[in-house]
Amino acid sequence: MPAPAGASTATPTNAALWGGRFTEATDAFVQAFTASVTFDQRLADYDIQGSLAHAKMLAAQKIITDEDHKAIVKGLGEIKAEIDRGEFQWSIALEDVHMNIESRLTQLIGAAGKKLHTGRSRNDQIATDIRLFLRDEIDAIANQLLDTVEVLGKLAKREYATIMPGFTHLQTAQPVTFGHHMLAWAEMLKRDHGRLIDSRARCNSMPLGSAALAGTPYPLDRELTMSELGFESMSANSLDAVSDRDFIIEFCSFASVLMMHMSRFSEELILWTSAQFGFINLPDKFCTGSSIMPQKKNPDVPELLRGKTGRVYGHLMSVLTLMKSQPLAYNKDNQEDKEPLFDTVDTVRNSLTAFRDMMAAVTVNPEAMRVAVSRGFATATDLADYLVGKGLPFRDAHEVVGKAVAWCVEHGGDLSDLPLEQLQSFHSSITADVNEVLTLEGSVKARKLPGGTAPDRVAEAASATLSWVEERRSGARS
């Protein structure tokens, strides 16, 4: 097996820090096959954060001396600088991010570096690193969601009265406003934000102090370490703490729902940009052309967003499958949790960036939407409601309007095009005031209940959505 890029295959003199009981070297293929340093080096900053907190606690508890603590802090600072400069030499022989850093620390400061691992295991160390990493990513994604909801809220406020067809079964159903449609998307993202914030609490629990699986006899101060690392709670059971990956599954589940929502949004954008709809324009910078058809402007960004949804679904299934048969406590299988998590994080963050920027630049074609909504008998329900107001039972009104629509289909035209005499031929209770409900403006204006598509209600809801965003930003800052 070739060595993965970015990691050396050279074996340093202090390789295999766990090798005391072994009588032969690890097979070179097995060494490369079991190493995780090519991807878990992404956790280096968090590994150093955890080590600094652990070292401070060891010194406070007199488990290591103050001199050793100072040397560890200095050495870890040098290692972080090397990593930041891209000068750190990662070695597959040292397996993972933890042992690479510990080995280098011992090279730099000598015996004090060997004391850092007192009272901990790679099992609780990696569980801590991943939680620190994911906590930061959750916060970043939560902010991206707020930015995206804000973009949709502003678009809804701008287009609060722009009439478009509302669809069921992708057939014209009733008139709505474009702003109302944008706020439907915003509601989905607001729920996603809630799911994400809810998951953060379960992610933000510290496993450090659980050691390999049973805890440790050293007098560790877990409260101090928890405070240093900003955790809100600590694990209550050492067996569970080192083997739990529920927080990763929960994040991937959140990500799958979010990507499902963005895929739905993208499908509508793709339809709306087509010549058959022409409802919106996407800026050229979010589209590409065809190598053979010079007229083409392809909505590649929403198409890719739609496609990446399957990628995230796959990662959720991967981690669920990874965990489904594991006995307590830690197993090597868990090494396979990181690549799906990392790619899910990257995919979600990139997708939100693309969607936010694209929607901020969308322009609307009101004329095309008005033509479309005028073709599908969108005000038929309004006529039925009008007849109910004249005293007909709704089912009778439904039948009357159905016959009127059938007449229009046979003879051409829309309900709003029919002269009063023709409408009265379907039912005698129809009078001149029917024209008020058969207009598109009259239809949307009538839907004025909370949550409805009446322009005034949409404008209020858009403002409420923007206030929702600001409240959560203020809460995050406080």
C-alpha positions in Angstrom: 0.0 0.0 0.0 1.5 3.4 -0.9 1.9 5.9 1.9 -0.9 8.5 2.0 0.2 11.9 0.9 1.4 14.2 3.7 2.8 11.6 6.0 6.3 10.1 6.3 6.9 6.4 6.4 10.2 6.8 8.1 10.2 5.1 11.6 11.6 7.5 14.3 13.7 6.1 17.1 10.8 6.4 19.6 8.1 4.9 17.3 5.4 2.6 18.8 5.0 4.3 22.1 2.8 1.3 23.1 5.2 -1.4 21.9 6.7 -2.7 25.1 4.9 -6.0 25.1 5.5 -6.7 21.4 8.3 -9.0 20.1 8.2 -8.1 16.5 7.6 -5.0 14.4 4.2 -4.2 13.0 3.8 -5.3 9.4 4.4 -2.3 7.1 1.1 -2.8 5.3 -0.8 -3.1 8.6 1.0 0.0 9.9 -0.3 2.0 6.9 -3.7 0.3 7.0 -4.4 1.1 10.6 -2.9 4.6 10.7 -5.3 7.5 11.0 -2.8 10.4 11.0 -3.4 11.3 7.3 -6.9 12.5 8.3 -7.0 13.0 12.1 -4.2 15.5 11.9 -7.0 17.9 11.2 -7.7 17.7 15.0 -4.2 18.8 15.9 -5.3 22.2 17.4 -7.9 20.5 19.5 -5.5 17.8 20.6 -3.2 20.5 21.8 -6.0 22.4 23.6 -6.9 19.2 25.4 -3.3 18.5 26.3 -2.8 22.0 27.7 -5.9 21.7 29.9 -4.9 18.2 31.0 -1.3 19.4 31.9 -2.6 22.3 33.8 -4.8 20.0 35.8 -2.0 17.5 36.4 0.2 20.3 37.8 -2.7 21.7 40.0 -3.1 18.2 41.4 0.6 17.9 42.0 0.7 14.8 39.7 3.4 16.6 37.7 5.7 19.4 38.8 5.4 23.0 37.9 8.6 22.7 36.0 7.3 19.8 33.9 4.1 21.8 33.3 6.0 24.8 32.0 8.1 22.6 29.7 5.0 20.9 28.4 3.3 24.3 27.7 6.4 25.6 25.9 6.8 22.4 23.9 3.2 22.3 22.8 3.4 26.0 21.8 6.4 25.1 19.6 4.6 22.2 18.1 1.5 24.3 17.3 3.8 26.9 15.6 5.4 24.1 13.5 1.9 22.9 12.4 0.7 26.3 11.6 3.8 26.9 9.5 3.3 23.6 7.7 6.7 22.4 9.0 5.5 19.6 11.3 6.6 16.1 10.1 3.7 13.7 10.4 4.6 10.0 10.6 2.4 7.0 9.7 4.7 5.0 12.1 3.2 7.0 14.9 -0.3 6.1 13.8 -2.3 9.2 14.8 -2.4 12.8 15.7 -2.0 12.1 19.4 1.2 10.0 19.2 2.7 12.3 16.6 2.4 15.3 18.9 3.4 13.4 22.0 6.5 12.0 20.2 7.5 15.4 19.0 6.9 16.9 22.5 9.3 14.3 24.0 11.9 15.2 21.3 11.6 18.8 22.3 11.5 18.7 26.1 12.7 15.2 27.1 11.2 13.2 29.9 8.6 15.8 30.9 6.9 15.0 27.6 6.4 11.4 28.6 4.4 12.5 31.7 1.7 14.3 29.7 -0.3 11.1 29.1 -0.6 10.4 32.8 -4.2 9.7 33.7 -5.5 9.6 30.2 -5.8 7.3 27.2 -6.1 7.9 23.5 -9.6 6.7 23.9 -10.8 9.6 26.1 -8.4 11.9 24.3 -9.8 11.4 20.8 -13.4 11.5 22.2 -12.5 14.9 23.6 -10.8 16.2 20.5 -13.8 15.3 18.3 -16.2 17.0 20.6 -14.1 20.2 20.7 -13.8 20.1 16.9 -17.5 19.5 16.4 -18.6 22.1 18.9 -16.7 24.8 17.0 -18.2 23.6 13.7 -21.7 23.6 15.1 -21.3 27.2 16.2 -20.0 28.1 12.7 -22.8 26.3 10.9 -25.4 27.8 13.3 -24.1 31.3 12.2 -24.3 30.3 8.5 -27.9 29.2 9.0 -28.7 32.5 10.6 -27.1 34.3 7.6 -29.1 32.2 5.2 -32.4 32.7 7.0 -31.6 36.5 6.9 -31.1 36.4 3.2 -34.5 34.7 2.7 -36.2 37.1 5.1 -34.9 40.1 3.2 -35.9 38.5 -0.1 -39.4 37.9 1.3 -39.7 41.4 2.5 -38.7 42.7 -0.9 -41.1 40.5 -2.8 -43.9 40.3 -0.2 -46.6 41.2 -2.7 -45.2 39.5 -5.9 -47.7 37.0 -7.0 -46.7 33.5 -8.2 -48.4 30.1 -8.6 -48.6 27.9 -5.5 -48.3 24.3 -6.5 -49.5 20.9 -5.2 -48.4 17.9 -7.2 -46.5 20.4 -9.3 -49.8 21.6 -10.7 -51.0 25.2 -10.3 -53.1 25.2 -7.1 -53.7 28.7 -5.7 -52.0 32.1 -5.9 -49.3 32.8 -3.3 -46.7 35.5 -3.1 -43.0 34.9 -3.8 -42.2 36.3 -0.4 -44.5 33.7 1.2 -42.6 30.9 -0.6 -39.3 32.2 0.6 -40.5 32.2 4.1 -41.5 28.6 3.8 -37.9 27.8 3.1 -36.9 30.0 6.0 -39.1 28.0 8.3 -37.4 24.8 7.4 -34.0 26.3 8.1 -35.2 27.7 11.4 -36.1 24.2 12.4 -32.7 23.0 11.3 -31.1 25.6 13.4 -33.1 24.4 16.4 -32.1 20.8 15.8 -28.4 21.9 15.5 -28.4 24.0 18.7 -30.2 21.1 20.5 -27.5 18.7 19.5 -24.8 21.0 20.7 -25.6 20.4 24.4 -25.1 16.6 24.0 -21.8 17.3 22.1 -20.6 19.6 24.8 -20.0 17.0 27.4 -16.4 16.2 28.4 -15.2 12.5 28.3 -11.6 13.4 29.5 -10.9 11.5 32.7 -12.5 8.3 31.6 -9.1 7.0 30.4 -9.2 3.8 28.4 -12.6 2.7 29.8 -12.7 2.4 33.5 -11.5 5.8 34.8 -8.2 6.3 36.5 -6.7 6.0 40.0 -5.0 9.3 39.7 -6.7 12.2 41.6 -7.7 14.1 38.5 -9.8 17.3 38.9 -12.3 16.8 36.1 -14.1 20.0 37.1 -10.9 22.0 36.4 -10.3 20.4 33.0 -14.0 20.8 32.1 -13.8 24.5 32.9 -10.5 25.0 31.0 -12.0 23.4 27.9 -15.4 25.2 28.1 -17.5 22.0 28.4 -20.9 22.4 30.0 -20.9 18.9 31.6 -18.8 15.8 32.0 -19.5 12.2 31.2 -21.2 10.2 33.9 -19.9 6.8 32.8 -16.4 6.0 31.6 -17.4 3.0 29.5 -20.0 5.1 27.6 -17.8 8.1 27.4 -15.0 6.5 25.4 -17.3 4.6 23.0 -20.2 7.1 22.5 -20.5 8.5 19.0 -24.1 9.4 19.3 -23.2 13.1 19.0 -21.6 12.4 15.6 -24.7 10.5 14.4 -26.9 13.2 15.7 -24.9 15.8 13.8 -25.0 13.8 10.6 -28.7 13.3 11.1 -29.2 17.1 11.4 -27.0 17.5 8.3 -29.1 15.0 6.3 -32.3 16.9 7.1 -30.7 20.2 6.3 -29.4 18.9 2.9 -32.8 17.4 2.2 -34.2 20.9 2.6 -31.6 22.5 0.4 -32.1 19.8 -2.2 -35.9 20.7 -2.2 -35.0 24.4 -2.6 -32.5 23.6 -5.3 -35.1 21.5 -7.3 -37.5 24.5 -7.3 -34.7 26.8 -8.4 -33.8 24.5 -11.2 -37.4 24.4 -12.4 -37.9 28.2 -12.0 -34.8 29.1 -14.0 -35.9 26.9 -16.9 -37.4 28.4 -20.1 -40.6 26.6 -19.3 -41.0 28.6 -16.0 -38.7 31.6 -16.2 -39.7 32.7 -12.7 -36.2 33.8 -11.6 -32.7 34.6 -12.9 -29.6 33.2 -11.4 -26.5 35.4 -11.8 -24.0 34.1 -14.4 -21.4 33.5 -11.7 -23.6 30.7 -10.2 -24.1 29.0 -13.6 -22.0 27.4 -16.3 -22.4 26.9 -20.1 -22.5 24.0 -22.4 -19.4 22.8 -24.5 -21.7 22.2 -27.5 -24.8 24.3 -27.1 -23.9 28.0 -27.0 -27.3 29.2 -25.7 -27.2 27.1 -22.5 -27.0 28.6 -19.0 -27.0 25.6 -16.6 -27.9 26.0 -12.9 -24.9 24.0 -11.8 -24.8 25.3 -8.2 -28.3 24.1 -7.2 -27.8 20.9 -9.2 -24.7 20.2 -7.2 -26.4 21.1 -3.9 -29.1 18.6 -4.8 -26.5 16.0 -5.7 -24.4 16.5 -2.5 -27.4 15.5 -0.4 -26.8 11.9 -1.2 -23.3 12.2 -0.1 -24.3 13.4 3.3 -27.0 10.7 3.6 -24.3 8.2 2.9 -22.2 9.5 5.7 -25.1 9.2 8.1 -25.6 5.6 7.1 -21.9 4.9 7.3 -21.6 6.1 11.0 -24.8 4.3 11.9 -23.5 1.1 10.4 -20.1 1.6 12.0 -21.7 1.7 15.5 -24.5 -0.9 15.1 -22.6 -4.0 16.4 -19.9 -2.5 18.7 -19.7 -3.9 22.2 -18.5 -1.7 25.0 -16.1 0.0 25.2 -13.8 1.5 22.6 -13.1 -0.5 19.4 -10.7 0.3 16.5 -13.8 0.6 14.3 -14.3 4.0 15.7 -11.4 5.3 13.8 -13.7 5.3 10.8 -16.0 7.9 12.3 -13.8 10.9 11.4 -13.7 10.9 7.6 -17.5 10.8 7.3 -17.8 13.5 9.9 -15.2 15.8 8.4 -16.7 15.5 4.9 -20.2 16.1 6.3 -19.0 19.3 8.0 -17.2 20.5 4.9 -20.2 19.7 2.6 -22.7 21.4 4.8 -20.5 24.5 5.2 -19.8 24.8 1.5 -23.4 24.2 0.6 -24.7 26.8 3.0 -22.2 29.3 1.6 -23.2 28.6 -2.0 -26.9 28.8 -1.3 -26.7 31.9 0.8 -24.6 33.8 -1.8 -26.8 32.6 -4.6 -30.1 33.6 -3.0 -28.7 37.0 -2.2 -28.2 37.6 -5.9 -31.5 36.1 -7.3 -33.7 38.3 -9.3 -37.4 37.7 -9.8 -39.5 37.9 -13.0 -43.0 38.9 -11.8 -44.5 39.0 -15.3 -43.6 35.3 -16.0 -45.0 34.3 -12.6 -48.2 36.2 -13.3 -48.7 34.6 -16.7 -48.2 31.2 -15.1 -50.6 31.7 -12.3 -53.2 33.0 -14.7 -53.2 29.7 -16.7 -54.2 27.1 -14.1 -57.5 28.2 -12.7 -55.7 29.3 -9.6 -58.7 31.2 -8.3 -61.2 28.3 -8.5 -61.1 27.8 -4.8 -61.8 31.5 -4.3 -65.0 31.1 -6.4 -66.0 28.1 -4.3 -65.5 30.1 -1.1 -67.5 32.9 -2.6 -70.4 30.6 -3.2 -70.2 29.3 0.4 -70.5 33.0 1.5 -73.7 33.1 -0.6 -75.1 30.2 1.4 -74.1 27.0 -0.5 -72.6 24.0 1.3 -69.0 23.7 0.4 -69.4 20.4 -1.4 -72.2 21.9 -3.6 -70.0 25.0 -4.3 -67.1 22.7 -5.2 -69.3 20.9 -7.8 -70.5 24.2 -9.3 -67.0 25.5 -9.7 -65.8 22.2 -11.1 -68.4 22.5 -13.9 -67.3 26.1 -14.6 -63.7 24.9 -14.9 -64.7 22.1 -17.2 -66.5 24.7 -19.4 -63.4 26.9 -19.5 -61.2 23.9 -20.5 -63.6 23.0 -23.4 -64.1 26.6 -24.6 -60.8 28.3 -23.6 -60.1 31.0 -21.1 -59.9 31.4 -17.4 -62.6 31.9 -14.8 -61.7 35.5 -14.4 -62.2 36.0 -18.2 -65.8 34.8 -18.1 -68.6 37.5 -18.4 -71.0 37.7 -15.5 -73.8 36.1 -17.5 -71.8 33.0 -18.1 -70.8 32.7 -14.5 -74.4 33.1 -13.5 -75.3 30.2 -15.8 -73.4 27.9 -13.3 -75.2 29.4 -10.3 -77.7 32.2 -9.9 -76.3 33.5 -6.7 -73.2 34.8 -8.4 -73.3 38.6 -8.7 -71.1 41.4 -9.9 -69.0 41.4 -6.7 -67.5 38.0 -7.8 -64.9 39.9 -9.7 -63.3 41.0 -6.4 -62.5 37.4 -5.5 -61.5 36.2 -9.0 -58.5 38.5 -9.3 -55.1 37.3 -8.2 -54.7 40.2 -5.8 -58.1 39.5 -4.3 -57.2 35.9 -3.8 -53.9 36.4 -1.9 -55.4 39.4 0.0 -58.1 37.1 1.4 -55.6 34.7 2.9 -55.0 37.0 5.9 -55.0 34.5 8.7 -51.6 34.2 10.6 -49.4 32.1 8.4 -51.3 33.0 5.3 -50.1 34.5 2.0 -51.8 37.9 2.2 -49.1 40.5 1.4 -49.6 42.3 4.7 -49.1 39.0 6.6 -46.1 38.2 4.5 -44.5 41.5 5.3 -45.1 41.0 9.0 -43.7 37.4 8.8 -40.6 38.6 7.0 -40.0 41.2 9.7 -40.6 38.6 12.4 -38.1 36.2 10.7 -35.4 38.9 10.6 -36.1 39.6 14.3 -35.7 35.9 15.0 -32.3 36.0 13.4 -31.2 39.0 15.4 -32.5 37.6 18.7 -30.4 34.4 18.2 -27.3 36.4 17.2 -27.7 38.5 20.3 -28.1 35.4 22.4 -24.9 33.9 20.9 -23.0 37.1 21.7 -24.2 37.4 25.3 
